[in-house]
């Protein structure tokens, strides 16, 4: 794991044999090992990356369930450019840790790239706009209900990422508010209302900064996103207080049943161009 997680990403054969990747009621299930009582080298999990890359267009993921309800989890639905011949690109559409009830959206670019709000009615809060990886990237916080148990409580929903030369938008729709044109397979973003993130380039070459992106789904455990006192003195996740276990790694290692709810249940992931 490039982000130092306490996880072992298994191959396809192992994932299928151990039930970490399977079809379930015509949906795709991706989960974490919930049986090994001493995962001393890290708990088994899955990471999928698409073979097809895109430069622009509309990516829509329909999730009945996302990983939630567990200290130690760090799941994400994101896009990345891993081509070493091109500048780095990453857009974290859905990301969070532990028991969060909201999504944290982030973007990172290799070249300098500064964004600006295009629609002041965007639903996200606390935005930052310098997207350069060297400067820590740009971020926005999603509303309550966009991650973990709070997302799953309404039978999940849809996430949509639009990348075009004039900017980037990210929407989230609960199950009972998914636009009919998405369900019909003919998405028309112009009628979707306010996005969580709705930005335009302030000083950014969009074609260079956001290029050749592949789609990733993974469930990490612990790792670098738990730094800064997440399980220690500051305990900003509340996980040390609730588990009384000294470290994230020790908790993940010894508590397999804690991750029974740490799974994706995917209806579809579609890319429109």
Long-range contacts (C-beta under 8 A, 24 or more apart in sequence): 1-42, 1-47, 1-220, 1-223, 3-74, 3-220, 3-223, 3-224, 3-225, 4-222, 4-223, 4-224, 5-42, 5-74, 5-220, 5-221, 5-222, 5-223, 5-224, 6-42, 6-43, 6-72, 6-221, 6-222, 6-223, 6-248, 6-249, 6-252, 6-253, 7-42, 7-43, 7-44, 7-45, 7-219, 7-220, 7-221, 7-222, 7-223, 8-39, 8-41, 8-42, 8-43, 8-44, 8-45, 9-44, 9-45, 9-46, 9-47, 9-218, 10-44, 10-45, 10-46, 14-44, 15-46, 18-44, 20-44, 20-45, 20-46, 21-46, 24-265, 27-64, 27-265, 27-266, 27-267, 28-264, 28-265, 28-266, 29-263, 29-264, 29-265, 29-266, 30-217, 30-219, 30-263, 30-264, 30-266, 31-219, 31-259, 31-262, 31-263, 31-264, 32-67, 32-73, 32-219, 32-221, 32-259, 32-262, 32-263, 33-256, 33-259, 34-256, 34-257, 34-259, 34-260, 34-262, 35-256, 36-256, 37-254, 37-256, 38-253, 38-254, 39-252, 39-253, 39-256, 40-253, 42-221, 42-252, 43-221, 43-252, 43-253, 43-256, 43-259, 45-218, 45-219, 45-220, 45-221, 46-217, 46-218, 46-219, 47-216, 47-217, 47-218, 47-219, 48-216, 48-217, 48-218, 49-80, 49-82, 49-214, 49-215, 49-216, 50-214, 50-215, 50-216, 51-214, 52-214, 52-271, 53-81, 53-83, 53-212, 53-213, 53-214, 54-163, 54-212, 54-213, 54-271, 54-273, 55-163, 55-207, 55-210, 55-211, 55-212, 55-213, 56-163, 56-164, 56-165, 56-210, 56-273, 57-162, 57-163, 57-164, 57-271, 57-272, 57-273, 58-160, 58-161, 58-162, 58-187, 58-189, 58-271, 58-272, 58-273, 59-93, 59-160, 59-161, 59-162, 59-163, 59-215, 59-269, 59-270, 59-271, 59-272, 60-158, 60-159, 60-160, 60-161, 60-182, 60-187, 60-268, 60-269, 60-270, 60-271, 60-272, 61-93, 61-94, 61-158, 61-159, 61-160, 61-266, 61-268, 61-269, 61-270, 62-156, 62-157, 62-158, 62-178, 62-266, 62-267, 62-268, 62-269, 63-151, 63-156, 63-157, 63-158, 63-159, 63-264, 63-265, 63-266, 63-267, 64-155, 64-156, 64-265, 64-266, 64-267, 65-152, 65-156, 65-263, 65-264, 65-265, 66-94, 66-147, 66-148, 66-151, 66-152, 66-156, 66-264, 67-148, 67-219, 67-261, 67-262, 67-263, 67-264, 68-99, 68-147, 68-148, 68-149, 68-150, 68-151, 68-152, 68-261, 68-262, 69-99, 69-148, 69-149, 69-261, 69-262, 70-98, 70-99, 70-258, 70-259, 70-261, 70-262, 71-98, 71-99, 71-231, 71-237, 71-239, 71-242, 71-243, 71-248, 71-251, 71-258, 72-98, 72-221, 72-222, 72-239, 72-248, 72-251, 72-252, 72-258, 72-259, 73-97, 73-98, 73-219, 73-220, 73-221, 73-259, 73-262, 74-219, 74-220, 74-221, 74-222, 74-223, 74-225, 74-226, 75-218, 75-219, 75-220, 75-262, 75-264, 76-216, 76-217, 76-218, 76-220, 77-159, 77-215, 77-216, 77-217, 78-215, 78-216, 79-161, 79-213, 79-214, 79-215, 79-216, 80-213, 80-214, 80-216, 81-211, 81-212, 81-213, 81-214, 82-214, 83-212, 86-110, 86-211, 86-212, 87-111, 87-208, 87-209, 87-211, 88-133, 89-209, 89-210, 89-211, 89-212, 89-213, 90-133, 90-137, 91-161, 91-163, 91-168, 91-210, 91-213, 93-159, 93-161, 93-170, 94-146, 94-147, 94-159, 95-225, 96-147, 96-148, 97-225, 97-226, 97-230, 97-237, 98-226, 98-230, 98-237, 98-238, 98-239, 99-148, 99-149, 99-237, 99-238, 99-239, 100-147, 100-148, 100-237, 101-144, 101-145, 101-146, 101-147, 101-148, 101-149, 101-150, 102-141, 102-142, 102-143, 102-144, 102-145, 102-146, 102-147, 102-150, 103-141, 103-142, 103-146, 103-147, 103-172, 103-196, 104-139, 104-141, 104-142, 104-147, 105-139, 105-140, 105-141, 105-142, 105-170, 105-196, 105-197, 106-137, 106-138, 106-139, 107-131, 107-137, 107-138, 107-139, 107-168, 108-132, 108-133, 108-137, 108-138, 109-133, 109-137, 109-204, 109-209, 109-210, 110-209, 111-205, 111-208, 111-209, 112-203, 112-204, 113-201, 113-203, 113-204, 113-205, 113-209, 114-201, 114-202, 114-203, 114-204, 115-167, 115-168, 115-199, 115-200, 115-201, 115-202, 115-204, 116-199, 116-200, 116-201, 116-202, 117-198, 117-199, 117-200, 118-167, 118-198, 118-199, 118-200, 119-194, 119-195, 119-198, 121-194, 122-194, 122-195, 122-196, 122-197, 122-198, 123-194, 123-195, 123-196, 124-196, 124-197, 127-197, 127-199, 129-199, 129-202, 131-204, 131-209, 140-196, 140-197, 142-172, 142-196, 143-196, 145-174, 146-172, 146-196, 149-261, 152-261, 156-265, 158-182, 160-187, 160-189, 160-192, 162-189, 163-206, 163-210, 163-213, 164-206, 165-206, 165-207, 166-200, 166-201, 166-206, 167-198, 167-199, 167-200, 167-201, 167-206, 168-197, 168-199, 168-210, 169-195, 169-197, 169-198, 169-199, 170-195, 170-196, 170-197, 171-195, 171-196, 172-196, 185-270, 187-272, 215-269, 215-271, 217-264, 217-266, 217-269, 219-262, 219-263, 219-264, 221-248, 221-252, 222-248, 222-249, 222-252
